[in-house]
Amino acid sequence: MQRMDRDVKSARRPLSPLRADHVAETERRIIDAARRLFIRDGYVATSLAAVALEAGVAERTLYVRFRTKALLFQRVVEVAIVGDTARVPARERAWAEASFTARTAAERVAAYARASRRIMGGAADLFAVALQAAAVEPVVAAQWEEGRRQHHGTASAFVERLHADGLLDPSVDVDEAADTVWVISSPHSYLQLTRERGWDPEQWEAWLTGTLSRLLTSPRRGARR
């Protein structure tokens, strides 16, 4: 108990800049190693011991930082989505901001598609691993469902902001459009078209841009104006 108390107090003590840099570098090494192994060997076959060996760190160091393989995998996916270890969600990144703030609907649609491609390009391999792991690991399944919920929230916010700013075609149903944006910009969409149909990321982004433009900014046939 006394040792645990010391560990807790130590964890709460502010880190010196040198120590903070060391901690950050260790995390990057672990995450990079874990990503390689998860993609190469799959979730089930990858152990924390193997990750520690690949990263060149003590097993205890890895366990103290992440506790379980599922939590490590979640962190690896988070970093892959945004491209670095800073704990800033994708939606709050500068490269995603134009999706909600650009002057025209066309600019926002292009920015949303560009940001979606950036996320998929960084994390698609791990999304594929997650889909397989979710079938056998309840914690990963829960993480996957939470990611889907957050993605739906982002798609809804994108459409609702267009509507609030007067940039959404009046004939478009906001809720239906949000659901549609969620589906066509999903990891399933990206993986099916790039892996099963052979599309390259640029083609997927162009398709997403065009589809969203027709959905959100073009009057529907027969719609009352």
N, C-alpha and C positions, 0 to 999 in steps of 0.2 A: 504493500500500500504506500509506504514511504517513497519507494522508487517511482511508483506511478505518479505521486504528487510532484516529485521533482521533474518528471518528464513533462507534466502538464504546465508547470511553472516555466520550464525552459521553452516550451512551445509558444507561450504567451509573451516571452521576453522579446523586444524588438531586435531584429537582426542587424549586425553591422553591414555596411555596403559590401565588404569583401565576402562575408558569410552569405549574404543574400545572393550575390553573383554565383557563389558555389552551389547554393541550393537550386537556383534556376538552371544552371548548367547540368546538374545531376538529373533534374526533372526532364530536361530536353533529351538527355542521353537515354533515359528510361523510355520515354515516349517514342523516340525514333526506333529504338530496339524493339519495343512492343509492336509498333506498326509493321515493321518488317516481318516479324514472326507471325502475327495474326494473319497477314495477307498470304504469306508463304505456306504456313502450316494449318491455318484455320483456327477458330476460337478454341474448340475442344482440345486439340492437340498441343496448344500453347500453354505452358505452365509458368507460374511466376518465377520459379527457379531458373527456367530457361531464359526468361527475359532478363533476370539479374545477371546471368552469365553473359548474355549477348551485350548488355549495356556496360559490363565491367564494374558492377556495383555489388555490394554485399546484399544477400537476400533480406537481411533484417532492414536495411535501408529502404528496399522496395516495399516490404510489408508495412513499415511505419508510415510511408507516404500514401499508400493506396489500399492497404488492408485486404482487398479481394481482387480477383481477376476481373470481375464485372465492373468494379469501380475504375480499374486501370483502363479497361476497354472504353468505358464511357469518356474518360479524359482524352484518350487517343483520338476518338471520334470528334470531340469538341475542338481539339487543336487542328485536326485535319480540315474541319469546316471553315475555320476562320484564318488558318495559315500561320498562327503563332501561339505562344503559350499565355499571352495576356488574357485575363478573364473578362473580356468584353464580348458580349453576344454579337452574332453576325449582323443582326438588324441595326445595331448601334455603330457599326463600322462606317467609315467615310465612303467606302465603295458601295455600300447599300443605301446610303442616304438619298441619292438621287431618285430612287424608286418611289419616294414619298414626297420629294420636294421639287423636282424638276418642273419647269414652267409649263410644258405641254404634255398631253397624254402620251404622244409618241415617244417623247424623251423618257418618260417614266416607264413605259412598257419596255423600251430598249434597255434601260438600266436594270429593271427587274430580271429580264432574261440574261443579261450579262452577269449579274450577281448570282443567279441560279446556276449558270454554267461554271462560275468560279467555285462555288460550293461543291457541285458535283465533280468537277475536275480534281478537287483536293480530297474528296471523301468517298467517291463512288466505290472504290475497292473495299473500303471498310463497311459501307452500306451493304455490299454483297455478303461480307462476312457476318454482319449483324442479322441479316435475313436468315442465314443458316443457323446461327447460334440461338436465335429466338425460339426455334423449335425445341431446343433441349435445355435452355437456361432461362428460367422464369425471370431472373433479374434483368437479363438482356432484353427479354420480351417486353418487360415493363418500360425499360429505357427506350426501346424502339417505339412503343406506343406514345410515350411522352414526346419523343421527337416528332412524331406525326401530328400530335396535337399542337405543338408549337409551330410547325410548318403551316397548319391550317390557320392558326392565329395570324401568322405573317401574311398569308394570302388574303385573309379577310380584311386585315388592316390596309393592305395595298388597295383593294377594291373600294373599301369604305372611304379611304382618303381621296381617291379619284372622284367618287360621288360627292363628297363634301366640298371639293374644290370646283365642282361643276365641269369636270373633265370626262365623266362617264356618260356614254350614250344613254339618253333618257329611256330608251326602250329596254334596257338591260335590267334584269332583276338582280339586285345586289347580292342576296344570299346565294342564288344559283350561280352567279358569276364567281363568287368566292370559292364555292365548292369546285367549280370547273378549273379555276386557276390552281387550286391545291392539287388536283389530280394530275393535270398535264405538266406541272413543274415538279413532280414528286420524284424521289429516287427510283421508284418502279418505272416511271416513264423513261428516265435517262438510261437505266440499265437495260430495259427491253430494246430501246431503239439503238443504243450504241453497241451492246453486246450481242443481241439476238439478230438485229437487222443490219449491223455493220456501219451505222452512222458515225461520223466523227463529231467531236464536241462542237465544232463550228456550225455544222449542219443542224445539230440539235438546237443550238442557240437561235439560229436563223428561223427554224421552224417554230420555236416557242415565241419569238418576237412576232412573227406573222400571225400565228394563231391568236395570241393575246390581242393584237391590234384589231383583228376581225371581230373578236368576241366583245371587246370593251369599247371600241371607238367607232365601229361601223354600224349604221342603222340596220335593224333586222328587217327582212322582207315582210311586208304586211303589217308592220308595227305602226301604230298611230303616232303621228308627229304633232 
